[in-house]
Amino acid sequence: MDLNADLGESFGRWTLGDDAGLMPHLTSANIAAGFHGGDPHVLRATVALAVEHSVGIGAHTGLPDLVGFGRRRMAVSPEELYDLVVYQAGAVRAFAEVAGAELRHVKPHGAMYSMVVDDDELAAALCAAVADLSVALLMPPQLGGPAAAAGVRLVPEGYVDLDYDPDGKLIIERVKQRRDPAETARRAVEFARAGEVESICIHGDGPNAAELAAAVRAALAEAGVEVAPL
């Protein structure tokens, strides 16, 4: 089981999350590239932190909406979404290669994530971009069909610090709330035993994200679940 989180979302003089406290508990990092959060300096530092802890590097691609933190839907065409993904992933890949590492995956952020699940054309555009980047795609199991059609390796993921609606879709919080570590860890073990996902996500902007990640990692180890990068 992979354990991933969204990191590198600070920019300028504004700081979000505890990347240094969260990174040691992870196996994969989804690193922002400046559209919903992040900037070149933060990107470089976050990649270096991931390399230090042998954490796999991924691009966390978002809509160009710093004010709304990428959690507000925008009208974008499939071609625009393709370009947004390739552009941001290219930035993360460049910093990874300079640091002696590689880009391993792409994972959309916030509204982009939900829009792709809801729209077949956007899903196809995302998968085309990931295919051209020759990396894996972190998304829910609903993207299995489009990913297979594009020849992309899909890594299905589940969330333990968000709720799902009756249709199995994520309920996106504009502002992350504090979650109970014990309940979060229980959900992670439940996901692992069900065998339907290969990765579990913790949101880096949650007020107790590092605490949640530590609890999840410990619970998985206790349950005999091996945690490893993609």
C-alpha positions as CSV (number, residue, x, y, z in Angstrom):
1,M,0.0,0.0,0.0
2,D,1.2,3.4,-0.9
3,L,0.6,6.4,1.4
4,N,0.5,9.7,-0.4
5,A,-0.1,13.4,0.5
6,D,-0.4,16.8,-1.1
7,L,2.6,18.9,-0.3
8,G,4.4,22.1,-1.4
9,E,1.3,24.2,-1.4
10,S,2.9,27.2,0.3
11,F,4.0,30.2,-1.7
12,G,5.7,33.5,-1.2
13,R,5.4,34.5,2.5
14,W,2.3,32.4,2.9
15,T,2.7,28.9,4.5
16,L,0.3,26.0,4.4
17,G,0.7,22.7,6.2
18,D,3.6,21.0,7.9
19,D,5.5,19.4,5.0
20,A,8.6,18.6,7.2
21,G,6.4,16.8,9.8
22,L,4.4,15.0,7.2
23,M,7.0,13.8,4.7
24,P,8.7,11.1,6.9
25,H,5.4,9.2,7.2
26,L,4.8,9.0,3.4
27,T,5.8,6.9,0.5
28,S,4.6,9.3,-2.3
29,A,4.3,13.1,-2.4
30,N,2.0,15.1,-4.7
31,I,3.8,18.4,-5.2
32,A,2.1,21.6,-6.3
33,A,3.5,23.5,-9.2
34,G,2.3,27.0,-8.7
35,F,-1.3,27.1,-10.1
36,H,-3.4,26.3,-7.0
37,G,-0.5,26.6,-4.6
38,G,3.3,26.5,-4.5
39,D,6.0,28.5,-6.2
40,P,9.4,27.6,-7.7
41,H,11.3,28.0,-4.4
42,V,8.8,25.9,-2.5
43,L,8.8,23.3,-5.3
44,R,12.5,23.0,-5.2
45,A,12.6,22.7,-1.4
46,T,9.7,20.1,-1.3
47,V,11.4,18.0,-4.0
48,A,14.6,18.0,-1.9
49,L,12.6,17.0,1.2
50,A,11.0,14.1,-0.7
51,V,14.4,12.9,-1.9
52,E,15.8,13.1,1.6
53,H,13.1,10.8,2.8
54,S,13.1,8.5,-0.2
55,V,9.5,9.5,-1.0
56,G,8.3,9.1,-4.6
57,I,7.7,12.4,-6.4
58,G,4.4,13.2,-8.2
59,A,2.9,16.4,-9.8
60,H,-0.1,17.8,-8.1
61,T,-1.8,19.6,-11.0
62,G,-4.5,22.1,-10.3
63,L,-6.6,24.8,-11.9
64,P,-5.1,28.3,-12.1
65,D,-6.9,29.6,-9.0
66,L,-4.6,30.7,-6.2
67,V,-7.4,32.6,-4.4
68,G,-9.7,29.6,-4.3
69,F,-6.9,27.2,-3.7
70,G,-8.0,25.2,-6.8
71,R,-11.2,24.1,-5.2
72,R,-13.5,26.1,-7.3
73,R,-14.7,24.7,-10.6
74,M,-13.7,26.5,-13.8
75,A,-14.9,26.1,-17.4
76,V,-11.9,24.5,-19.2
77,S,-11.9,22.6,-22.4
78,P,-10.2,19.2,-22.7
79,E,-7.4,20.8,-24.6
80,E,-6.9,23.4,-21.9
81,L,-6.9,20.7,-19.2
82,Y,-4.3,18.7,-21.2
83,D,-2.0,21.7,-21.3
84,L,-2.4,22.6,-17.6
85,V,-1.4,19.1,-16.7
86,V,1.6,18.8,-18.9
87,Y,2.8,22.3,-18.0
88,Q,2.7,21.7,-14.3
89,A,4.0,18.2,-14.4
90,G,6.9,19.5,-16.5
91,A,7.9,21.9,-13.8
92,V,7.9,19.2,-11.1
93,R,9.8,16.8,-13.4
94,A,12.5,19.4,-14.0
95,F,13.1,20.0,-10.3
96,A,13.0,16.2,-9.6
97,E,15.7,15.5,-12.3
98,V,17.9,18.3,-11.0
99,A,17.7,16.7,-7.6
100,G,18.7,13.3,-9.1
101,A,15.2,11.8,-8.9
102,E,12.3,11.3,-11.3
103,L,8.7,12.1,-11.8
104,R,6.6,9.0,-11.0
105,H,3.0,10.1,-11.1
106,V,0.4,12.8,-11.7
107,K,-2.5,13.5,-9.4
108,P,-5.0,16.3,-10.0
109,H,-6.0,18.6,-7.2
110,G,-9.3,19.8,-5.8
111,A,-11.9,20.8,-8.4
112,M,-9.8,19.4,-11.3
113,Y,-10.0,16.0,-9.6
114,S,-13.8,16.2,-9.3
115,M,-14.3,17.6,-12.8
116,V,-12.3,14.7,-14.4
117,V,-14.4,12.1,-12.5
118,D,-17.6,13.8,-13.7
119,D,-16.7,14.5,-17.4
120,D,-15.6,11.8,-19.8
121,E,-13.9,14.2,-22.2
122,L,-11.9,15.8,-19.4
123,A,-11.0,12.3,-18.2
124,A,-9.7,11.4,-21.6
125,A,-7.7,14.6,-21.8
126,L,-6.1,13.9,-18.4
127,C,-5.2,10.4,-19.4
128,A,-3.7,11.5,-22.7
129,A,-1.5,14.0,-20.8
130,V,-0.3,11.4,-18.4
131,A,0.3,8.9,-21.2
132,D,2.5,11.5,-23.0
133,L,4.4,12.1,-19.7
134,S,4.9,8.3,-19.3
135,V,4.1,8.2,-15.6
136,A,1.4,6.7,-13.5
137,L,-2.0,8.3,-12.6
138,L,-3.3,8.6,-9.1
139,M,-7.1,8.8,-9.2
140,P,-10.1,6.9,-7.9
141,P,-11.1,3.6,-9.4
142,Q,-13.7,5.3,-11.6
143,L,-10.9,6.4,-14.0
144,G,-10.1,2.8,-14.8
145,G,-11.7,2.8,-18.2
146,P,-10.2,6.1,-19.6
147,A,-6.8,5.1,-18.1
148,A,-6.9,1.7,-19.8
149,A,-7.9,3.3,-23.1
150,A,-4.9,5.6,-23.0
151,G,-2.5,2.9,-21.9
152,V,-1.9,4.6,-18.5
153,R,-1.1,2.8,-15.3
154,L,-3.9,3.8,-12.9
155,V,-3.1,3.6,-9.2
156,P,-6.6,3.6,-7.5
157,E,-6.6,5.6,-4.3
158,G,-8.9,6.1,-1.4
159,Y,-9.3,9.0,1.1
160,V,-9.4,8.6,4.8
161,D,-9.7,12.3,5.7
162,L,-12.6,13.1,3.4
163,D,-16.2,11.8,3.2
164,Y,-17.9,10.2,0.3
165,D,-21.4,10.9,-1.0
166,P,-24.0,8.1,-1.7
167,D,-22.6,7.8,-5.2
168,G,-19.1,7.1,-4.0
169,K,-17.8,10.5,-5.0
170,L,-15.7,12.7,-2.7
171,I,-17.2,15.6,-0.8
172,I,-14.6,18.3,-1.3
173,E,-14.1,20.7,1.7
174,R,-13.1,24.2,0.8
175,V,-11.3,24.3,4.2
176,K,-10.0,21.1,5.7
177,Q,-11.3,20.1,9.1
178,R,-9.4,18.4,11.9
179,R,-10.0,14.6,11.8
180,D,-9.9,11.9,14.5
181,P,-6.6,10.0,14.1
182,A,-8.1,6.7,15.4
183,E,-11.0,6.8,13.0
184,T,-8.7,7.8,10.1
185,A,-6.4,4.9,10.9
186,R,-9.4,2.5,11.1
187,R,-10.6,3.6,7.6
188,A,-7.1,3.1,6.2
189,V,-6.9,-0.5,7.4
190,E,-10.4,-1.0,6.1
191,F,-9.3,0.2,2.6
192,A,-6.2,-2.0,2.7
193,R,-8.2,-5.1,3.6
194,A,-10.8,-4.5,1.0
195,G,-8.1,-4.5,-1.7
196,E,-9.8,-2.0,-3.9
197,V,-7.2,0.7,-3.8
198,E,-3.4,0.8,-4.0
199,S,-2.8,4.1,-2.3
200,I,-4.3,6.1,0.6
201,C,-4.3,9.9,0.6
202,I,-3.8,12.3,3.5
203,H,-4.4,16.0,2.7
204,G,-1.4,18.1,3.6
205,D,-3.4,21.2,4.4
206,G,-5.4,19.4,7.1
207,P,-4.8,21.0,10.6
208,N,-3.5,17.7,12.0
209,A,-2.2,16.0,8.8
210,A,1.1,14.8,10.2
211,E,-0.7,13.3,13.2
212,L,-3.1,11.5,10.9
213,A,-0.3,10.2,8.7
214,A,1.6,8.8,11.7
215,A,-1.6,7.1,12.9
216,V,-2.3,5.6,9.5
217,R,1.3,4.3,9.1
218,A,1.3,2.7,12.5
219,A,-2.1,1.1,12.0
220,L,-1.1,-0.4,8.6
221,A,2.1,-1.8,10.1
222,E,0.1,-3.3,13.0
223,A,-2.3,-4.9,10.5
224,G,0.6,-6.4,8.6
225,V,0.2,-4.2,5.5
226,E,3.4,-3.4,3.8
227,V,3.8,0.3,2.9
228,A,5.9,1.1,-0.1
229,P,6.2,3.8,-2.9
230,L,4.5,3.4,-6.2
